[in-house]
Amino acid sequence: MKWVIFYLLFQLAVILLFWIISKRKDKRYKANSSNHTEGFEATKEVSIDPVSQVVTRVYINPNTGERMYIEEEVSGQNR
C-alpha cells in the first residue's frame, strides 16, 4: 500500500512540473501581459467579451504571420 501512495505523489509531482514549465514557456501568456508591438500592425479584428466588456484587438506581424491579442483600454466605459 505504501508504494501506491509514493506512486501517486510522484505522478502529481510530474504533472505539476510540466504545468509550471508550460506556463513559463507558452508565449500566449506573455503576449497578453505586454504591449510590445514592435513589428506588429493593428488589424480591424476586435472582440468584446459580452460579460466583462473587455476589448481585445488583434495585432499581426506581416513578416512571420504571428498574431498577438492585446486588451485595449476603452475610455468612457464603466466596469
VMD Tcl script that builds the backbone (N, CA, C; Angstrom):
set m [mol new atoms 237]
animate dup $m
set s [atomselect $m all]
$s set {name element resname resid chain x y z} {
  {N N MET 1 A 0.823 -1.198 0.000}
  {CA C MET 1 A 0.000 0.000 0.000}
  {C C MET 1 A 0.865 1.259 0.000}
  {N N LYS 2 A 2.002 1.175 0.636}
  {CA C LYS 2 A 2.895 2.320 0.732}
  {C C LYS 2 A 3.393 2.764 -0.646}
  {N N TRP 3 A 3.659 1.803 -1.519}
  {CA C TRP 3 A 4.169 2.130 -2.852}
  {C C TRP 3 A 3.114 2.837 -3.699}
  {N N VAL 4 A 1.843 2.565 -3.444}
  {CA C VAL 4 A 0.773 3.225 -4.184}
  {C C VAL 4 A 0.763 4.721 -3.863}
  {N N ILE 5 A 0.931 5.050 -2.608}
  {CA C ILE 5 A 0.971 6.464 -2.194}
  {C C ILE 5 A 2.168 7.166 -2.813}
  {N N PHE 6 A 3.343 6.510 -2.796}
  {CA C PHE 6 A 4.528 7.099 -3.413}
  {C C PHE 6 A 4.339 7.278 -4.917}
  {N N TYR 7 A 3.708 6.303 -5.562}
  {CA C TYR 7 A 3.442 6.399 -6.997}
  {C C TYR 7 A 2.522 7.581 -7.305}
  {N N LEU 8 A 1.455 7.745 -6.540}
  {CA C LEU 8 A 0.536 8.868 -6.754}
  {C C LEU 8 A 1.208 10.209 -6.498}
  {N N LEU 9 A 2.023 10.308 -5.477}
  {CA C LEU 9 A 2.755 11.547 -5.199}
  {C C LEU 9 A 3.745 11.858 -6.319}
  {N N PHE 10 A 4.401 10.818 -6.845}
  {CA C PHE 10 A 5.328 11.013 -7.954}
  {C C PHE 10 A 4.589 11.528 -9.188}
  {N N GLN 11 A 3.440 10.941 -9.507}
  {CA C GLN 11 A 2.644 11.377 -10.647}
  {C C GLN 11 A 2.192 12.823 -10.478}
  {N N LEU 12 A 1.768 13.187 -9.292}
  {CA C LEU 12 A 1.361 14.558 -9.016}
  {C C LEU 12 A 2.529 15.525 -9.197}
  {N N ALA 13 A 3.712 15.143 -8.726}
  {CA C ALA 13 A 4.894 15.987 -8.880}
  {C C ALA 13 A 5.249 16.172 -10.352}
  {N N VAL 14 A 5.142 15.121 -11.147}
  {CA C VAL 14 A 5.453 15.214 -12.577}
  {C C VAL 14 A 4.452 16.129 -13.278}
  {N N ILE 15 A 3.181 15.986 -12.959}
  {CA C ILE 15 A 2.153 16.833 -13.573}
  {C C ILE 15 A 2.380 18.293 -13.204}
  {N N LEU 16 A 2.674 18.580 -11.944}
  {CA C LEU 16 A 2.939 19.960 -11.523}
  {C C LEU 16 A 4.181 20.524 -12.208}
  {N N LEU 17 A 5.202 19.711 -12.364}
  {CA C LEU 17 A 6.424 20.159 -13.028}
  {C C LEU 17 A 6.145 20.544 -14.477}
  {N N PHE 18 A 5.422 19.699 -15.200}
  {CA C PHE 18 A 5.099 20.016 -16.591}
  {C C PHE 18 A 4.186 21.224 -16.700}
  {N N TRP 19 A 3.270 21.390 -15.762}
  {CA C TRP 19 A 2.381 22.549 -15.775}
  {C C TRP 19 A 3.174 23.845 -15.572}
  {N N ILE 20 A 4.108 23.834 -14.639}
  {CA C ILE 20 A 4.940 25.019 -14.386}
  {C C ILE 20 A 5.803 25.337 -15.600}
  {N N ILE 21 A 6.399 24.323 -16.208}
  {CA C ILE 21 A 7.229 24.549 -17.394}
  {C C ILE 21 A 6.392 25.117 -18.534}
  {N N SER 22 A 5.200 24.588 -18.731}
  {CA C SER 22 A 4.373 25.077 -19.833}
  {C C SER 22 A 3.927 26.515 -19.605}
  {N N LYS 23 A 3.664 26.906 -18.355}
  {CA C LYS 23 A 3.282 28.287 -18.063}
  {C C LYS 23 A 4.431 29.250 -18.361}
  {N N ARG 24 A 5.651 28.829 -18.118}
  {CA C ARG 24 A 6.806 29.694 -18.343}
  {C C ARG 24 A 7.179 29.781 -19.818}
  {N N LYS 25 A 6.958 28.717 -20.571}
  {CA C LYS 25 A 7.388 28.665 -21.965}
  {C C LYS 25 A 6.331 29.135 -22.955}
  {N N ASP 26 A 5.076 29.130 -22.579}
  {CA C ASP 26 A 3.996 29.449 -23.507}
  {C C ASP 26 A 3.966 30.948 -23.786}
  {N N LYS 27 A 4.144 31.329 -25.043}
  {CA C LYS 27 A 4.211 32.740 -25.431}
  {C C LYS 27 A 2.866 33.436 -25.335}
  {N N ARG 28 A 1.770 32.689 -25.381}
  {CA C ARG 28 A 0.455 33.315 -25.349}
  {C C ARG 28 A 0.208 34.040 -24.034}
  {N N TYR 29 A 0.735 33.521 -22.917}
  {CA C TYR 29 A 0.535 34.176 -21.630}
  {C C TYR 29 A 1.304 35.490 -21.569}
  {N N LYS 30 A 2.470 35.518 -22.169}
  {CA C LYS 30 A 3.287 36.725 -22.164}
  {C C LYS 30 A 2.749 37.774 -23.123}
  {N N ALA 31 A 2.137 37.358 -24.201}
  {CA C ALA 31 A 1.641 38.293 -25.207}
  {C C ALA 31 A 0.533 39.169 -24.660}
  {N N ASN 32 A -0.335 38.639 -23.818}
  {CA C ASN 32 A -1.431 39.427 -23.275}
  {C C ASN 32 A -0.982 40.417 -22.223}
  {N N SER 33 A 0.114 40.135 -21.553}
  {CA C SER 33 A 0.517 40.991 -20.456}
  {C C SER 33 A 1.449 42.123 -20.888}
  {N N SER 34 A 1.947 42.083 -22.109}
  {CA C SER 34 A 2.863 43.132 -22.543}
  {C C SER 34 A 2.296 43.860 -23.753}
  {N N ASN 35 A 2.707 45.096 -23.900}
  {CA C ASN 35 A 2.279 45.873 -25.052}
  {C C ASN 35 A 3.428 46.042 -26.037}
  {N N HIS 36 A 4.282 45.064 -26.129}
  {CA C HIS 36 A 5.431 45.103 -27.039}
  {C C HIS 36 A 4.943 44.740 -28.433}
  {N N THR 37 A 4.668 45.773 -29.249}
  {CA C THR 37 A 4.094 45.535 -30.575}
  {C C THR 37 A 5.057 45.933 -31.691}
  {N N GLU 38 A 6.343 45.908 -31.426}
  {CA C GLU 38 A 7.324 46.259 -32.449}
  {C C GLU 38 A 7.277 45.228 -33.570}
  {N N GLY 39 A 7.057 45.694 -34.785}
  {CA C GLY 39 A 6.958 44.802 -35.931}
  {C C GLY 39 A 5.546 44.292 -36.161}
  {N N PHE 40 A 4.635 44.634 -35.272}
  {CA C PHE 40 A 3.248 44.200 -35.400}
  {C C PHE 40 A 2.388 45.369 -35.851}
  {N N GLU 41 A 1.362 45.046 -36.625}
  {CA C GLU 41 A 0.416 46.061 -37.099}
  {C C GLU 41 A -0.967 45.731 -36.567}
  {N N ALA 42 A -1.683 46.763 -36.136}
  {CA C ALA 42 A -3.044 46.557 -35.648}
  {C C ALA 42 A -3.957 46.194 -36.803}
  {N N THR 43 A -4.864 45.275 -36.556}
  {CA C THR 43 A -5.843 44.890 -37.567}
  {C C THR 43 A -7.206 45.459 -37.164}
  {N N LYS 44 A -8.182 45.282 -38.017}
  {CA C LYS 44 A -9.546 45.717 -37.704}
  {C C LYS 44 A -10.291 44.668 -36.884}
  {N N GLU 45 A -9.617 43.574 -36.612}
  {CA C GLU 45 A -10.225 42.465 -35.884}
  {C C GLU 45 A -10.257 42.786 -34.384}
  {N N VAL 46 A -11.462 42.971 -33.842}
  {CA C VAL 46 A -11.646 43.320 -32.440}
  {C C VAL 46 A -12.724 42.404 -31.871}
  {N N SER 47 A -12.503 41.952 -30.650}
  {CA C SER 47 A -13.541 41.168 -29.982}
  {C C SER 47 A -13.858 41.812 -28.642}
  {N N ILE 48 A -15.133 41.747 -28.261}
  {CA C ILE 48 A -15.593 42.321 -26.998}
  {C C ILE 48 A -16.241 41.205 -26.196}
  {N N ASP 49 A -15.726 40.981 -24.994}
  {CA C ASP 49 A -16.298 39.975 -24.118}
  {C C ASP 49 A -17.661 40.469 -23.645}
  {N N PRO 50 A -18.734 39.713 -23.869}
  {CA C PRO 50 A -20.062 40.195 -23.511}
  {C C PRO 50 A -20.289 40.337 -22.008}
  {N N VAL 51 A -19.551 39.620 -21.194}
  {CA C VAL 51 A -19.749 39.682 -19.752}
  {C C VAL 51 A -18.919 40.793 -19.127}
  {N N SER 52 A -17.614 40.790 -19.397}
  {CA C SER 52 A -16.717 41.757 -18.748}
  {C C SER 52 A -16.509 43.026 -19.567}
  {N N GLN 53 A -16.976 43.043 -20.817}
  {CA C GLN 53 A -16.828 44.189 -21.719}
  {C C GLN 53 A -15.358 44.524 -21.997}
  {N N VAL 54 A -14.477 43.536 -21.937}
  {CA C VAL 54 A -13.063 43.730 -22.248}
  {C C VAL 54 A -12.897 43.703 -23.767}
  {N N VAL 55 A -12.230 44.735 -24.294}
  {CA C VAL 55 A -11.999 44.844 -25.733}
  {C C VAL 55 A -10.595 44.310 -26.031}
  {N N THR 56 A -10.506 43.373 -26.975}
  {CA C THR 56 A -9.229 42.783 -27.359}
  {C C THR 56 A -9.021 42.997 -28.851}
  {N N ARG 57 A -7.863 43.584 -29.206}
  {CA C ARG 57 A -7.523 43.821 -30.606}
  {C C ARG 57 A -6.446 42.834 -31.038}
  {N N VAL 58 A -6.511 42.443 -32.307}
  {CA C VAL 58 A -5.543 41.522 -32.880}
  {C C VAL 58 A -4.462 42.327 -33.598}
  {N N TYR 59 A -3.208 41.992 -33.311}
  {CA C TYR 59 A -2.056 42.569 -33.999}
  {C C TYR 59 A -1.395 41.442 -34.767}
  {N N ILE 60 A -0.871 41.756 -35.957}
  {CA C ILE 60 A -0.237 40.728 -36.788}
  {C C ILE 60 A 1.129 41.218 -37.259}
  {N N ASN 61 A 2.069 40.299 -37.285}
  {CA C ASN 61 A 3.395 40.581 -37.827}
  {C C ASN 61 A 3.371 40.125 -39.284}
  {N N PRO 62 A 3.415 41.061 -40.242}
  {CA C PRO 62 A 3.295 40.675 -41.646}
  {C C PRO 62 A 4.464 39.816 -42.148}
  {N N ASN 63 A 5.593 39.870 -41.475}
  {CA C ASN 63 A 6.755 39.085 -41.914}
  {C C ASN 63 A 6.631 37.611 -41.532}
  {N N THR 64 A 6.085 37.357 -40.341}
  {CA C THR 64 A 6.026 35.981 -39.854}
  {C C THR 64 A 4.613 35.409 -39.812}
  {N N GLY 65 A 3.603 36.282 -39.847}
  {CA C GLY 65 A 2.226 35.821 -39.731}
  {C C GLY 65 A 1.805 35.594 -38.294}
  {N N GLU 66 A 2.695 35.899 -37.357}
  {CA C GLU 66 A 2.379 35.714 -35.934}
  {C C GLU 66 A 1.303 36.699 -35.499}
  {N N ARG 67 A 0.386 36.233 -34.652}
  {CA C ARG 67 A -0.710 37.066 -34.167}
  {C C ARG 67 A -0.541 37.300 -32.670}
  {N N MET 68 A -0.940 38.496 -32.221}
  {CA C MET 68 A -0.876 38.854 -30.814}
  {C C MET 68 A -2.208 39.484 -30.431}
  {N N TYR 69 A -2.730 39.111 -29.275}
  {CA C TYR 69 A -4.014 39.623 -28.794}
  {C C TYR 69 A -3.755 40.502 -27.579}
  {N N ILE 70 A -4.137 41.783 -27.677}
  {CA C ILE 70 A -3.859 42.734 -26.600}
  {C C ILE 70 A -5.151 43.415 -26.184}
  {N N GLU 71 A -5.373 43.438 -24.868}
  {CA C GLU 71 A -6.539 44.130 -24.335}
  {C C GLU 71 A -6.341 45.624 -24.487}
  {N N GLU 72 A -7.387 46.305 -24.896}
  {CA C GLU 72 A -7.323 47.750 -25.077}
  {C C GLU 72 A -8.131 48.451 -24.002}
  {N N GLU 73 A -7.668 49.631 -23.634}
  {CA C GLU 73 A -8.399 50.469 -22.695}
  {C C GLU 73 A -9.457 51.230 -23.469}
  {N N VAL 74 A -10.680 51.181 -22.996}
  {CA C VAL 74 A -11.766 51.880 -23.640}
  {C C VAL 74 A -12.152 53.040 -22.746}
  {N N SER 75 A -12.003 54.266 -23.255}
  {CA C SER 75 A -12.319 55.435 -22.455}
  {C C SER 75 A -13.823 55.648 -22.402}
  {N N GLY 76 A -14.295 56.136 -21.257}
  {CA C GLY 76 A -15.707 56.456 -21.106}
  {C C GLY 76 A -16.578 55.252 -20.812}
  {N N GLN 77 A -15.972 54.158 -20.400}
  {CA C GLN 77 A -16.751 52.972 -20.111}
  {C C GLN 77 A -16.538 52.574 -18.649}
  {N N ASN 78 A -17.608 52.351 -17.940}
  {CA C ASN 78 A -17.526 51.949 -16.526}
  {C C ASN 78 A -17.607 50.436 -16.429}
  {N N ARG 79 A -16.758 49.873 -15.559}
  {CA C ARG 79 A -16.775 48.435 -15.361}
  {C C ARG 79 A -17.367 48.114 -14.027}
}
mol reanalyze $m
mol bondsrecalc $m
mol representation Tube
mol addrep $m
